[in-house]
């Protein structure tokens, strides 16, 4: 037991267990920045749910993170532009009593085109996802 006059214990954000006991949801977590964020969170103790529009890609990314040493990671399908898809994911998380303490809204797309050639449809798609 510590003395009341001792300073509080400060845990390093780099400690392997810094995020133990937390659950993180990372949208767009199957590749790129999202996958790296999911990896960091998982390697520091968080239980991670990473999502992708493709269940196959999400599960493949989760398997790769397990190989890197992430103990608790799940891949789930999620289309952030679909209320039904969002509701299904939230319902599934609640069924497992999985409260989310960390949310990383990483899902995003880009349709590379010259600025003067961007169609209204392309513009709306980028805004819907991002």
ABEGO torsion letter per residue (X at the ends): XBBAABBBBBBBAABAAAABGBBBBBBGAABEAAAAAAAAAAAAGBBBBBBBABAAAAAAAAAAAAAAGBABBBBBBBBAABAAAAAAAAAAAAAAGBBBABBBBABBBBBBBBAAABBAAAAAAAAAAX
